[in-house]
Amino acid sequence: MPLTRTRLLRTIRVSGAVLICAVIIGYISWRSLPYAQGPRIDVFEPVDGSAVAGPTIDVVGQAERVVSLTLNGSPISVNEQGSFKETLIVFPGVNTLTLRAADQFGRGTEARLEIFGTTPLPTASTTTGR
């Protein structure tokens, strides 16, 4: 079949429509991929397995795609950028920190850290001054 002007224009239109559809589908897939991955928690401080000399420690990190975040069962707040910072009391010995996050679709993730407290708890004689 010879390529006529009408056939050429029809081929260009169909090819253009297919290309536009492919770009739209690709963009939608690229933008929705993070939602398909679910929530994510990154803890910057403390490092898992570290020793803590003080009575308290700041738990600092970043949470992505979360609607709720808890630390050892207590809810903690996350700012608009997803950053969080929470202060915890460190007891002597092994302390387990469990962060749980859930996204808007009910999917969850968990980050678990163990830190070692080296400071002994104050005794009654040191707190009363006797």
Secondary structure, DSSP 8 states (H G I E B T S, - for coil): ----HHHHHHHHHHHHHHHHHHHHHHHHHHHHHHHHH--EEEEEES-TT-EE-SSEEEEEEEEES-SEEEETTEE----TTSEEEEEEE--SEEEEEEEEEE-TTS-EEEEEEEEEE-S----HHHHHT-
